[in-house]
Amino acid sequence: MADRAETQEAIKVQGEVVRKLKAEKASKDQIDVEVAKLLELKLRLGGDDVKHQFVLKTPKGTRDYNPKQMAIREKVFNTIVSCFKRHGAETIDTPVFELKETLTGKYGEDSKLIYDLKDQGGELLSLRYDLTVPFARFLAMNKISNIKRYHIAKVYRRDNPAMTRGRYREFYQCDFDIAGHYDPMIPDAECLRIVSEILGELDLGDFHIKVNDRRILDGMFAVCGVPDDKFRTICSTVDKLDKMCWEDVKNEMVKEKGLSEEAADMIGQYVSMQGGMDLAVRLLEDPKMSQSKQACAGLSDMKQLFSYLELFQVTDKVVFDLSLARGLDYYTGVIYEAMLGPAGATPPPPPPPQAGAPKAEESLSVGSVAGGGRYDGLVGMFDPKGRAVPCVGVSIGVERIFSILEQKAEAEKVRTTEVQVLVASAQKNLLEERLRLVTELWNAGIKAESMFKKNPKLLSQLQHCEESGIPLVAILGEQELKNGMVKLRTVATREEVRDSCVCVCVCNSLIAIKSRQC
């Protein structure tokens, strides 16, 4: 009993600690730690005291989505999938976890962000970090040498989440990849065209796509005096230029990674360069860059890429930018990243938070919204005979796109269902007739519903249509039933017609409404 009394007293003290932190508006993480201590104390008591002691929160770096947010997400996914299919892609799926050895060593310094799972059956497993490495494993395992595929699924990263910038630990990726031996730069140009189409259709405002080539980067590092064994780690540092100023990037290269100051300054001169085909031509004539066969091969392909981009009518959106690095180890050639805003623009600061607005929704301060590149050696890593399958692809950063569109839709009314008709009644005791009619509509493939009340008021039914955005209401009344007809009312205009061929009448009315909206 003494132990129980001590525990109860400790619970009382700890409860005061939690209440004080909440009153002082302490950080959420600090409050969660103290709440966890409180729950642990309560668990010691057992019995009824354990009830209602759950911490009602999602795990760090994850979130729930309400119906309005899901409606926005579905619209985005439909736009993206429609574009992928327009370009001839077929879809696949892979497990949410892979053998740990499949993922290890493929992501450079980011490998530390892979989620490892406990051994549950004789295999060491990890949650997938992206969709690209599983795709390469899929190609090697199934001996596929050419495919144009898309894959939309969740991936997991043990990252420090920045949810205000659309950065999570669990999130969706939308990938499009072209695998196979093809003439240089044609598939690469199509991937850039796809990025341009999707961002344009989503109406996110101005955007630009940075392109570079890993061979140009490696050649640049070589002529600037970077030792071979430091190429990848220096590449990872250069990749931070979109988040850090040049001075901070230089300090990391020199002080943390041991690069000479002279080499860092030379890199600084090159990574400040931007342009188009003209820059590729100029660099081919550069005294230093022209000494590197690797860089020259990349620059020649860059010229070819811009010639195809001109035919695809996207050169106004694409910028050759030598600061673009993309830190993943598996890239071998062209790399690209899409950013919101015009080329060279500084992202605007985030707006002040609005009352009641979720923290996850800031403005354009979201970083890149798409990225990808060529990875010709990845499939060969998995193939028992080392057979290479050249690949190029792009991943759309949908979570960041959702953050922007959710904020834009904050003040707008978003339909969360696709119901086309509400079956309503004007008098009492017509439940059976309503259920028969709604069944008839369902059988005809029409999206319909009826309220779950025996005798709902007509005004309540009409208000439900207006609140839910349902365009039509089929009203049953005693007179209509005598005449074997149904009254069909357009909610927006309040126009009414009576007809016995309900399904035909509904379809014609929906077509007329759609025509007026167009």
Secondary structure, DSSP 8 states (H G I E B T S, - for coil): -HHHHHHHHHHHHHHHHHHHHHHTT--HHHHHHHHHHHHHHHHHH-GGGGTT-------TT-----HHHHHHHHHHHHHHHHHHHHTT-EE----SEEEHHHHTTSSGGGGGG--EE--SSS--EEE-S-SHHHHHHHHHHTT---EEEEEEEEEE-----BGGGTB-SEEEEEEEEEES--STTHHHHHHHHHHHHHHHHTT---EEEEEEEHHHHHHHHHHTT--GGGHHHHHHHHGGGGTS-HHHHHHIIIIIT---HHHHHHHHHHHT-EESHHHHHHHHT-TTGGG-HHHHHHHHHHHHHHHHHHHTT-GGGEEEETT-----TT--SEEEEEEESSTT----------TT--TT--SS---EEEEEEE-TTHHHHHSTT-----EEEEEE-HHHHHHHHHHHTTTS--------EEEEESSSS-HHHHHHHHHHHHHTT--EE--S-SS--HHHHHHHHHHHT--EEEEE-HHHHHHT-EEEEETTT--EEEES-HHHHHHHHHHHHHHHH-
